[in-house]
Amino acid sequence: MFFGFKVYLDDRWKNVLGPFTDNTRIEISRYLLRFYAALWSSPKDVIVRAAEYLVSNHLNGNFQYSSVHMRQLEGGCSKVMGHVSKPTDFSDKELPMNREEWKTNLHKWHPLCDMDYEFINAVFTMHKRNGSFIFVAHDARSDVRTYVAHNAVVSSLIQNDELKAGYDSKYLDMFMCINSDFFVLNPRSTFSLQIMATRLILSLPSVPTIHNNDIFLQKVPEELESNGRNFLWITWDSMLEAILRRR
């Protein structure tokens, strides 16, 4: 799905598919959203019970917590993010763009890859969530010790042996982020994008949203045409439009 635009660049399919239009983008976006809606409408019972355990024992018994997805992309997140995005892609209404993190070498230390606790706390403060509980979904390369020191919740806190044996932690992480009150995502991660798309269906806020690029940040907009593609694939705006035009 994320690389489906390549079919439209293949001469063998041009006469079959026709031109790629705004309506095409919206229809494909609608298909993507329906897929995620079907996928997460009936999670395994053990995932739901594990989520109930975390919410009841560590998150004050409700879903009014914020969530963060930390993803290092096998250690190359900043290098990739620095290439496919630039600070002007992000809105100062969603992220604290005046912080020092944006003034460093973003190809080595990108704030949306490092997800430093102080930076994320500044995001929460912007959105009046700085007093909420925090759930952190993370990969093996991400250092969550500072978050845990500030009482953030991670899936490994589950102590129930029966629950621990019955689920894959990444699906629990995804379920917890989908149902949180507020979500900070890694724009280059397909894991984050699945969460963001499902949350969009539920009208739950996620940041950042990028309006001038694909949902998978293939290239910065100026480079799209030079790479043989003069159109954007699925975008945040096309998914929103698909929902607003719901049939």
Contacts in CASP RR format, 6 or more apart in sequence:
PFRMAT RR
TARGET T0000
AUTHOR 0000-0000-0000
METHOD contacts of the structure
MODEL  1
MFFGFKVYLDDRWKNVLGPFTDNTRIEISRYLLRFYAALWSSPKDVIVRA
AEYLVSNHLNGNFQYSSVHMRQLEGGCSKVMGHVSKPTDFSDKELPMNRE
EWKTNLHKWHPLCDMDYEFINAVFTMHKRNGSFIFVAHDARSDVRTYVAH
NAVVSSLIQNDELKAGYDSKYLDMFMCINSDFFVLNPRSTFSLQIMATRL
ILSLPSVPTIHNNDIFLQKVPEELESNGRNFLWITWDSMLEAILRRR
1 32 0 8 1.000
1 35 0 8 1.000
1 234 0 8 1.000
2 190 0 8 1.000
2 193 0 8 1.000
2 215 0 8 1.000
2 216 0 8 1.000
2 233 0 8 1.000
2 234 0 8 1.000
3 216 0 8 1.000
4 233 0 8 1.000
5 20 0 8 1.000
5 214 0 8 1.000
5 218 0 8 1.000
5 229 0 8 1.000
5 231 0 8 1.000
5 233 0 8 1.000
7 13 0 8 1.000
7 17 0 8 1.000
8 14 0 8 1.000
8 17 0 8 1.000
8 20 0 8 1.000
8 231 0 8 1.000
9 228 0 8 1.000
9 229 0 8 1.000
20 231 0 8 1.000
22 238 0 8 1.000
25 231 0 8 1.000
25 232 0 8 1.000
25 233 0 8 1.000
25 234 0 8 1.000
25 235 0 8 1.000
25 238 0 8 1.000
26 238 0 8 1.000
26 241 0 8 1.000
26 242 0 8 1.000
26 245 0 8 1.000
27 242 0 8 1.000
28 233 0 8 1.000
28 234 0 8 1.000
28 238 0 8 1.000
29 234 0 8 1.000
29 235 0 8 1.000
29 238 0 8 1.000
29 239 0 8 1.000
29 241 0 8 1.000
29 242 0 8 1.000
30 242 0 8 1.000
30 245 0 8 1.000
32 197 0 8 1.000
32 234 0 8 1.000
32 239 0 8 1.000
33 197 0 8 1.000
33 200 0 8 1.000
33 201 0 8 1.000
33 239 0 8 1.000
33 242 0 8 1.000
33 243 0 8 1.000
36 194 0 8 1.000
36 197 0 8 1.000
36 198 0 8 1.000
36 201 0 8 1.000
37 198 0 8 1.000
37 201 0 8 1.000
40 175 0 8 1.000
40 178 0 8 1.000
40 198 0 8 1.000
43 171 0 8 1.000
43 175 0 8 1.000
44 167 0 8 1.000
44 171 0 8 1.000
46 163 0 8 1.000
46 166 0 8 1.000
46 167 0 8 1.000
47 167 0 8 1.000
47 171 0 8 1.000
47 172 0 8 1.000
47 175 0 8 1.000
48 175 0 8 1.000
49 163 0 8 1.000
50 155 0 8 1.000
50 158 0 8 1.000
50 160 0 8 1.000
50 163 0 8 1.000
50 167 0 8 1.000
50 172 0 8 1.000
51 172 0 8 1.000
51 175 0 8 1.000
51 176 0 8 1.000
51 179 0 8 1.000
53 158 0 8 1.000
53 160 0 8 1.000
53 163 0 8 1.000
54 135 0 8 1.000
54 153 0 8 1.000
54 155 0 8 1.000
54 157 0 8 1.000
54 158 0 8 1.000
54 172 0 8 1.000
54 176 0 8 1.000
55 61 0 8 1.000
55 62 0 8 1.000
55 63 0 8 1.000
57 157 0 8 1.000
58 133 0 8 1.000
58 153 0 8 1.000
58 157 0 8 1.000
59 65 0 8 1.000
59 133 0 8 1.000
59 135 0 8 1.000
59 153 0 8 1.000
60 133 0 8 1.000
63 179 0 8 1.000
63 180 0 8 1.000
63 181 0 8 1.000
64 132 0 8 1.000
64 133 0 8 1.000
64 181 0 8 1.000
65 132 0 8 1.000
65 133 0 8 1.000
65 134 0 8 1.000
65 135 0 8 1.000
65 153 0 8 1.000
65 180 0 8 1.000
65 181 0 8 1.000
66 124 0 8 1.000
66 129 0 8 1.000
66 132 0 8 1.000
66 133 0 8 1.000
66 134 0 8 1.000
66 135 0 8 1.000
66 180 0 8 1.000
66 181 0 8 1.000
66 182 0 8 1.000
66 183 0 8 1.000
66 184 0 8 1.000
67 134 0 8 1.000
67 135 0 8 1.000
67 136 0 8 1.000
67 137 0 8 1.000
67 176 0 8 1.000
67 177 0 8 1.000
67 180 0 8 1.000
67 182 0 8 1.000
67 183 0 8 1.000
67 184 0 8 1.000
68 115 0 8 1.000
68 120 0 8 1.000
68 134 0 8 1.000
68 135 0 8 1.000
68 136 0 8 1.000
68 137 0 8 1.000
68 147 0 8 1.000
68 183 0 8 1.000
68 184 0 8 1.000
69 137 0 8 1.000
69 138 0 8 1.000
69 173 0 8 1.000
69 177 0 8 1.000
69 183 0 8 1.000
69 184 0 8 1.000
69 185 0 8 1.000
69 186 0 8 1.000
69 189 0 8 1.000
69 191 0 8 1.000
69 192 0 8 1.000
69 195 0 8 1.000
70 115 0 8 1.000
70 136 0 8 1.000
70 137 0 8 1.000
70 138 0 8 1.000
70 139 0 8 1.000
70 142 0 8 1.000
70 144 0 8 1.000
70 186 0 8 1.000
71 77 0 8 1.000
71 113 0 8 1.000
71 138 0 8 1.000
71 139 0 8 1.000
71 142 0 8 1.000
71 186 0 8 1.000
71 188 0 8 1.000
71 189 0 8 1.000
71 191 0 8 1.000
71 192 0 8 1.000
72 113 0 8 1.000
72 139 0 8 1.000
72 141 0 8 1.000
72 142 0 8 1.000
73 80 0 8 1.000
73 113 0 8 1.000
73 188 0 8 1.000
73 189 0 8 1.000
74 141 0 8 1.000
75 141 0 8 1.000
76 113 0 8 1.000
77 110 0 8 1.000
77 113 0 8 1.000
77 186 0 8 1.000
77 188 0 8 1.000
78 106 0 8 1.000
78 107 0 8 1.000
78 108 0 8 1.000
78 109 0 8 1.000
78 110 0 8 1.000
78 113 0 8 1.000
78 114 0 8 1.000
79 107 0 8 1.000
79 108 0 8 1.000
80 188 0 8 1.000
81 106 0 8 1.000
81 110 0 8 1.000
81 112 0 8 1.000
81 113 0 8 1.000
81 187 0 8 1.000
81 188 0 8 1.000
81 217 0 8 1.000
82 106 0 8 1.000
82 107 0 8 1.000
82 110 0 8 1.000
83 107 0 8 1.000
83 220 0 8 1.000
84 188 0 8 1.000
84 213 0 8 1.000
84 217 0 8 1.000
84 218 0 8 1.000
84 219 0 8 1.000
84 220 0 8 1.000
85 187 0 8 1.000
85 188 0 8 1.000
85 210 0 8 1.000
85 213 0 8 1.000
85 217 0 8 1.000
85 220 0 8 1.000
86 220 0 8 1.000
87 97 0 8 1.000
87 102 0 8 1.000
87 106 0 8 1.000
89 210 0 8 1.000
89 212 0 8 1.000
89 213 0 8 1.000
89 220 0 8 1.000
90 97 0 8 1.000
90 208 0 8 1.000
90 210 0 8 1.000
91 97 0 8 1.000
91 208 0 8 1.000
91 209 0 8 1.000
92 98 0 8 1.000
94 123 0 8 1.000
94 126 0 8 1.000
94 207 0 8 1.000
94 208 0 8 1.000
94 209 0 8 1.000
95 123 0 8 1.000
95 126 0 8 1.000
95 207 0 8 1.000
95 208 0 8 1.000
96 119 0 8 1.000
96 122 0 8 1.000
96 123 0 8 1.000
96 126 0 8 1.000
99 111 0 8 1.000
99 119 0 8 1.000
99 122 0 8 1.000
101 109 0 8 1.000
101 111 0 8 1.000
101 114 0 8 1.000
101 116 0 8 1.000
101 119 0 8 1.000
102 111 0 8 1.000
111 119 0 8 1.000
112 186 0 8 1.000
112 187 0 8 1.000
112 208 0 8 1.000
113 186 0 8 1.000
115 142 0 8 1.000
115 184 0 8 1.000
115 186 0 8 1.000
116 146 0 8 1.000
117 146 0 8 1.000
117 147 0 8 1.000
117 150 0 8 1.000
120 184 0 8 1.000
121 130 0 8 1.000
123 184 0 8 1.000
123 207 0 8 1.000
124 130 0 8 1.000
124 131 0 8 1.000
124 132 0 8 1.000
124 134 0 8 1.000
124 182 0 8 1.000
127 182 0 8 1.000
127 205 0 8 1.000
127 207 0 8 1.000
129 181 0 8 1.000
129 182 0 8 1.000
132 181 0 8 1.000
132 182 0 8 1.000
133 151 0 8 1.000
133 152 0 8 1.000
133 153 0 8 1.000
134 147 0 8 1.000
134 150 0 8 1.000
134 151 0 8 1.000
134 152 0 8 1.000
134 153 0 8 1.000
135 152 0 8 1.000
135 153 0 8 1.000
135 154 0 8 1.000
135 176 0 8 1.000
135 177 0 8 1.000
135 180 0 8 1.000
136 144 0 8 1.000
136 147 0 8 1.000
136 152 0 8 1.000
136 153 0 8 1.000
136 154 0 8 1.000
137 155 0 8 1.000
137 170 0 8 1.000
137 173 0 8 1.000
137 174 0 8 1.000
137 176 0 8 1.000
137 177 0 8 1.000
137 191 0 8 1.000
138 144 0 8 1.000
138 154 0 8 1.000
138 173 0 8 1.000
144 152 0 8 1.000
144 154 0 8 1.000
147 154 0 8 1.000
148 154 0 8 1.000
155 169 0 8 1.000
155 172 0 8 1.000
155 173 0 8 1.000
155 176 0 8 1.000
156 169 0 8 1.000
158 164 0 8 1.000
170 191 0 8 1.000
174 191 0 8 1.000
174 194 0 8 1.000
174 195 0 8 1.000
177 183 0 8 1.000
177 195 0 8 1.000
177 199 0 8 1.000
178 195 0 8 1.000
178 198 0 8 1.000
178 199 0 8 1.000
178 202 0 8 1.000
178 204 0 8 1.000
180 204 0 8 1.000
181 204 0 8 1.000
182 204 0 8 1.000
182 205 0 8 1.000
182 206 0 8 1.000
182 207 0 8 1.000
183 195 0 8 1.000
183 196 0 8 1.000
183 199 0 8 1.000
183 204 0 8 1.000
183 205 0 8 1.000
183 206 0 8 1.000
183 207 0 8 1.000
184 206 0 8 1.000
184 207 0 8 1.000
185 192 0 8 1.000
185 193 0 8 1.000
185 195 0 8 1.000
185 196 0 8 1.000
185 206 0 8 1.000
185 207 0 8 1.000
185 208 0 8 1.000
186 192 0 8 1.000
187 193 0 8 1.000
187 208 0 8 1.000
187 210 0 8 1.000
187 217 0 8 1.000
188 216 0 8 1.000
188 217 0 8 1.000
190 216 0 8 1.000
193 215 0 8 1.000
193 216 0 8 1.000
195 206 0 8 1.000
196 206 0 8 1.000
196 209 0 8 1.000
196 215 0 8 1.000
196 236 0 8 1.000
197 215 0 8 1.000
197 239 0 8 1.000
199 205 0 8 1.000
199 206 0 8 1.000
200 206 0 8 1.000
200 236 0 8 1.000
200 239 0 8 1.000
200 240 0 8 1.000
200 243 0 8 1.000
201 243 0 8 1.000
209 236 0 8 1.000
210 217 0 8 1.000
210 235 0 8 1.000
210 236 0 8 1.000
211 235 0 8 1.000
211 236 0 8 1.000
211 237 0 8 1.000
212 221 0 8 1.000
213 219 0 8 1.000
213 220 0 8 1.000
213 221 0 8 1.000
213 232 0 8 1.000
213 235 0 8 1.000
214 232 0 8 1.000
214 233 0 8 1.000
214 234 0 8 1.000
214 235 0 8 1.000
215 233 0 8 1.000
215 234 0 8 1.000
215 235 0 8 1.000
215 236 0 8 1.000
215 239 0 8 1.000
216 233 0 8 1.000
218 224 0 8 1.000
218 229 0 8 1.000
218 233 0 8 1.000
219 227 0 8 1.000
221 232 0 8 1.000
224 230 0 8 1.000
224 231 0 8 1.000
224 232 0 8 1.000
232 238 0 8 1.000
END
